[in-house]
Amino acid sequence: MDFKLSDELKLMQLTVREFVEKEVHPKEAQIEEKDSIPDELINKVRQLGLFGISIPEKYGGLGLDMVGKCIIAEELGRGCAGFAALLGSHTGIGTSGIVMAGSDFLQGKYLPAMAEGTKIGAFALTEPDAGSDASALKTTAVKKGDRWILNGTKHFITNGPEASVITTMAVTDPSRGAKGISAFLVENTFPGFKVGTVEKKMGLRGSHTSELIFDDCEVPEENLLGKENEGFIVALRVLASGRAGLAARSVGACRRLMELCLRYAHERVQFGRPIIENQAIQWMLADMATETEAARALTYQTAWQVDQGMDIIRAAAMTKLFASEVYCRVADKAVQIHGGMGYMKELPIERIYRDARITRIYEGTSEVQRMVIAAQLMKNGFTF
Ligand SMILES: Cc1cc2nc3c(=O)[nH]c(=O)nc-3n(C[C@H](O)[C@H](O)[C@H](O)COP(=O)(O)OP(=O)(O)OC[C@H]3O[C@@H](n4cnc5c(N)ncnc54)[C@H](O)[C@@H]3O)c2cc1C
């Protein structure tokens, strides 16, 4: 494995790091309060090309490989989680289905605007009765002439209110279970589409999560993504490929927590000396740093495996499971090191603690990741 970054990628890493420090960190409190991302941040991200990191250069994107995408995701994760989720859902699950399975026509139609960030992407799999058991979805798609007619409701969809292009899973053959699901590209302007309830969440402010309602929604036949009845495979591939990126965002957030904790532990004096001089605090910091390094190593190992075209089902599940659980443990210790101040809204710690929690749930819960890992072990053994 060679994680030596190209000069171009190193420059991009530094550019995004600087953007996060100079422009995102100062606006975090505003994002938290208003639950929206300021236009100037969106415009800056457009200028930097970050909406197009997953999109091939021929469509105006940066065409980064998975290691490159993780480098960017890690830096954005060190910033504001809601902003990183908006971008991560667009560049990950919102875009990758079109890149992986879209026809030349669909790629040409959607990817240039998605690379610019003038069209935002979303991925709609989950429904009220189909969460972890995603193949139990009930939204239907029936062919009528040159259109597909979609009926059903998706919920908990990231970027739902602002997305223009939604990769949507629907049942096309109810007799075949997961093998009767197809993927469609639905535009928010198609007749019969509307955004439903926008959820109020524990954290991740600035990233919006909503219902999407398909009421005799008319989708042109050419907007079938991939082959009919093979949409669930597309969905699983999209989710597996996104796991390293989500892990990278978690690692970035852990780095931020480490920085905040080290500074606070040096500055805070109790019993006449900085609290960092206590072994209890040092051991928490040592565990946090060790786990963050381990999550980082696993993330880039998996990203590298993706780039080599290796089978990453087990590795991606392990990486998402481990990095998200490390993030929650690190955030918990960060609150502890800050004592009462860790519980106060004056500092970013309590927000990061709340933001961490979702990573063990979305894009497959920790339990689902363990199910995937165990299934791979039962099928293949513990092979390398
Ligand atoms: C903020 C947010 C953003 C999201 N964004 C998107 C998005 O963009 N697109 C999208 O399609 N979805 C999205 N989701 C949905 C998310 O992927 C689901 O919430 C998640 O997969 C869990 O499904 P569920 O909420 O229905 O929980 P459930 O499936 O009801 O699970 C409840 C609990 O039971 C456990 N459980 C379930 N089955 C088993 C089992 N067999 N063995 C052991 N434990 C089990 C789960 O692990 C969990 O702990 C989002 C969710 C949230 C909260």
PDBQT file of the ligand as one rigid body, heavy atoms in Angstrom, charges set to zero:
ROOT
HETATM    1  C1  LIG A 401     -30.089  11.964   9.758  1.00  0.00    +0.000 C 
HETATM    2  C2  LIG A 401     -30.388  10.785   8.882  1.00  0.00    +0.000 A 
HETATM    3  C3  LIG A 401     -30.057  10.840   7.525  1.00  0.00    +0.000 A 
HETATM    4  C4  LIG A 401     -30.345   9.766   6.688  1.00  0.00    +0.000 A 
HETATM    5  N1  LIG A 401     -30.094   9.866   5.341  1.00  0.00    +0.000 NA
HETATM    6  C5  LIG A 401     -30.531   8.900   4.497  1.00  0.00    +0.000 A 
HETATM    7  C6  LIG A 401     -30.430   9.057   3.073  1.00  0.00    +0.000 A 
HETATM    8  O1  LIG A 401     -29.901  10.043   2.560  1.00  0.00    +0.000 OA
HETATM    9  N2  LIG A 401     -30.973   8.075   2.287  1.00  0.00    +0.000 N 
HETATM   10  C7  LIG A 401     -31.562   6.976   2.784  1.00  0.00    +0.000 A 
HETATM   11  O2  LIG A 401     -32.037   6.141   2.003  1.00  0.00    +0.000 OA
HETATM   12  N3  LIG A 401     -31.662   6.787   4.132  1.00  0.00    +0.000 NA
HETATM   13  C8  LIG A 401     -31.171   7.722   4.998  1.00  0.00    +0.000 A 
HETATM   14  N4  LIG A 401     -31.295   7.564   6.353  1.00  0.00    +0.000 N 
HETATM   15  C9  LIG A 401     -31.903   6.356   6.875  1.00  0.00    +0.000 C 
HETATM   16  C10 LIG A 401     -30.909   5.463   7.625  1.00  0.00    +0.000 C 
HETATM   17  O3  LIG A 401     -30.054   4.818   6.716  1.00  0.00    +0.000 OA
HETATM   18  C11 LIG A 401     -31.748   4.510   8.497  1.00  0.00    +0.000 C 
HETATM   19  O4  LIG A 401     -32.280   5.304   9.543  1.00  0.00    +0.000 OA
HETATM   20  C12 LIG A 401     -30.924   3.348   9.031  1.00  0.00    +0.000 C 
HETATM   21  O5  LIG A 401     -30.544   2.492   7.995  1.00  0.00    +0.000 OA
HETATM   22  C13 LIG A 401     -31.695   2.560  10.100  1.00  0.00    +0.000 C 
HETATM   23  O6  LIG A 401     -32.998   2.284   9.713  1.00  0.00    +0.000 OA
HETATM   24  P1  LIG A 401     -34.189   2.624  10.736  1.00  0.00    +0.000 P 
HETATM   25  O7  LIG A 401     -34.017   4.030  11.165  1.00  0.00    +0.000 OA
HETATM   26  O8  LIG A 401     -35.467   2.267  10.074  1.00  0.00    +0.000 OA
HETATM   27  O9  LIG A 401     -33.923   1.707  11.992  1.00  0.00    +0.000 OA
HETATM   28  P2  LIG A 401     -34.444   0.191  12.174  1.00  0.00    +0.000 P 
HETATM   29  O10 LIG A 401     -34.099  -0.615  10.975  1.00  0.00    +0.000 OA
HETATM   30  O11 LIG A 401     -35.853   0.225  12.605  1.00  0.00    +0.000 OA
HETATM   31  O12 LIG A 401     -33.530  -0.294  13.364  1.00  0.00    +0.000 OA
HETATM   32  C14 LIG A 401     -33.813  -0.053  14.738  1.00  0.00    +0.000 C 
HETATM   33  C15 LIG A 401     -32.763  -0.779  15.567  1.00  0.00    +0.000 C 
HETATM   34  O13 LIG A 401     -32.869  -2.207  15.334  1.00  0.00    +0.000 OA
HETATM   35  C16 LIG A 401     -31.612  -2.710  14.926  1.00  0.00    +0.000 C 
HETATM   36  N5  LIG A 401     -31.851  -3.839  14.030  1.00  0.00    +0.000 N 
HETATM   37  C17 LIG A 401     -32.670  -3.897  12.951  1.00  0.00    +0.000 A 
HETATM   38  N6  LIG A 401     -32.614  -5.105  12.387  1.00  0.00    +0.000 NA
HETATM   39  C18 LIG A 401     -31.719  -5.829  13.108  1.00  0.00    +0.000 A 
HETATM   40  C19 LIG A 401     -31.202  -7.153  13.004  1.00  0.00    +0.000 A 
HETATM   41  N7  LIG A 401     -31.601  -7.988  12.048  1.00  0.00    +0.000 N 
HETATM   42  N8  LIG A 401     -30.295  -7.559  13.915  1.00  0.00    +0.000 NA
HETATM   43  C20 LIG A 401     -29.878  -6.713  14.898  1.00  0.00    +0.000 A 
HETATM   44  N9  LIG A 401     -30.331  -5.449  15.047  1.00  0.00    +0.000 NA
HETATM   45  C21 LIG A 401     -31.230  -5.014  14.144  1.00  0.00    +0.000 A 
HETATM   46  C22 LIG A 401     -30.924  -1.542  14.234  1.00  0.00    +0.000 C 
HETATM   47  O14 LIG A 401     -29.527  -1.733  14.164  1.00  0.00    +0.000 OA
HETATM   48  C23 LIG A 401     -31.332  -0.414  15.159  1.00  0.00    +0.000 C 
HETATM   49  O15 LIG A 401     -30.499  -0.427  16.295  1.00  0.00    +0.000 OA
HETATM   50  C24 LIG A 401     -30.957   8.612   7.214  1.00  0.00    +0.000 A 
HETATM   51  C25 LIG A 401     -31.262   8.551   8.580  1.00  0.00    +0.000 A 
HETATM   52  C26 LIG A 401     -30.995   9.609   9.407  1.00  0.00    +0.000 A 
HETATM   53  C27 LIG A 401     -31.394   9.508  10.850  1.00  0.00    +0.000 C 
ENDROOT
TORSDOF 0
